[in-house]
Amino acid sequence: MDAAQDLAGLVQPDRVHKSVYTDPAIFELEMARIFGRAWVYVGHDSQIPNAGDYHQALIGRESVFMVRAPDGAVHVLFNRCPHKGSKLVAFPDGNAGKFLRCPFHGWSFRCDGGLHSVPARAGYDGTAFDEANPDFSIRRVPRQASYRGFVFASLAADGEDLEMFLGGIRTSIDNFCDRAPQGEVEVAGGVFRVWQHSNWKIFFENLNDTSHPMVTHESSVNAARAEYKSLPAGGPMPFKLHIIEGNGEPYEFWDKLEMVGYDRGHSFMGAIFKPPTDPVSLAHIETLKAAYGEARTQEILQIQRHNSIIYPSCSPHTSFQQLRVIRPIAVDRTLVEIYTFRLKGAPPEVFQRAVVYANVVNSPSSNVMPDDIEVYNRAHEGLQTDGGDWVSLHRDAGRDRAIPGGFTANGLSELPMRNQFRAWAEYMSAGEGR
Amino acid sequence: MSGLLAEVSAFLFHEARLLDARRWHEWLELFTPDGMYWAPLTHDQPDPVNHVSLFYEDALLRDVRARRLEERRAWSQQPVTQAARIVGNIIVLSAQDDVVVVGSTFHMLEWRRQEHRMLGGQYTHTLRRSGEGWRIALKRIDLINREGVQDTLETFL
């Protein structure tokens, strides 16, 4: 399929053309029109606590990093020296020192990207070289903003602000932070980085896909259930088994969950795990009550969500303090980073439970994720055959109910997928972001 | 080769053979009841409790993994992962009473879905002598690429 063909025709209300997943030319257009325009997650404030600390990220194809200046400000910069083009920072996370110094010829820059010094300066006297000209400083990403410590950036100079972009999905970030007695979260405990050999949208669709767990994850559900049966009878199911076994709930269970989609492709699904009454949760709730009082604590805990989607770059899991960051690398290759967060002021066991959840459910070496990655891979391969041209989004199509800023539906509805493609079509028909 | 080194070497070769042959349940029997299986994620990882790991599995989780690998609808095990490993550079790091810590280097070749994959790193076994021979109190695996972007790891290393 030629991408120059009418893109609008590829996305219909209840189906999409397979080429949106497989055509390299469409992937190129996505880089320009979606990742060149949208607010893309860069990192969290807590990853760069000290002056000179940096964290690398990708916005579409662009290698960028956020860095902490001595005055405490955060700057999002392109990872490119204006002299000969060398990348300036090498590690995913690190400290650049007082100045960012290029490893090639030693030009050095302030943490806001401004040129600090060049060696053998006299050689530039009388040339067009000019410290005041931004061409000789590190280029800044056109726009950056943060929401409760979550730093986003946009390659487009103009457009709606971050809060407008986030719309209703702000409530997921709010609830994530509100669950901390101090109202703040921090990245801790390492990051998993995983390859998916499939198009990035396949993963995004899966995050709120409630009709896959009992099928895709049959192997780990069966294994967890068999293990439970082998334990002395009558005891509660251990947490480590519960979070694997939860995928085996029947269709009626999933259909009762709340499903909400907002403009720009964002969405969330209601929590699949019951309101917690275990000792770890109860101790956590006590710290919340001490910080917020009874009424506000109940308000915070009433919001129980499984995966939220902040399209097109990340997905927070608020009740197990996790953020998955999705980076499209090629039409058939996606990088996923899995971060765990600590709720400031909560008992250490709450964080340790989040570590267990990450290990047992979402790590590349878990018993759960390999079956996901396998079916994404099979989908990507199958979509390249001549066995058909369309992908179905028909489940509960036409029954989405409008709410302010979006739509809601029953839990099994494919609303989140339709909602993502509604945003996709808007981005793709709006032209390049920059 | 000293008696102890020969003994623990034979144990590691036996263990490698069980894993290569996917004889999971016999391999599980090699652990002490409270034995742990740990593959850290980073080079300087302080502990397995406050930091995510590639594997941090007790008997319960190891059992679940072994069961899953034999499930008919484990999609990512169609076909199953085949593996062959070589364990070498075996050295006794410490020996005290009935507990011995053994270091080794492993190379592991995997094959699945027409693709070969090379894995490698260091094993550190903490072994405890029991009535039935050596048992694993802790198997630590330090993959050389543990800080990299991972493809899935499903079988035991």
Interface residues (C-beta under 8 A of the other chain):
Chain A: A188 G189 G190 V191 F192 R193 V194 W195 T216 E218 S219 S220 N222 A223 A224 A226 E227 S230 P238 K240 L241 I244 L335 I338 T340 P348 F351 Q352 V355 A358 N359 V360 S363 P364 S365 N367 M369 P370 D371 I373 E374 V375 R378
Chain B: A39 L41 T42 Q45 V49 N50 H51 V52 S53 L54 F55 Y56 L60 L61 D63 V64 R65 R67 R68 E71 R73 A74 W75 S76 Q77 Q78 G148 V149 Q150 D151 T152 L153 E154
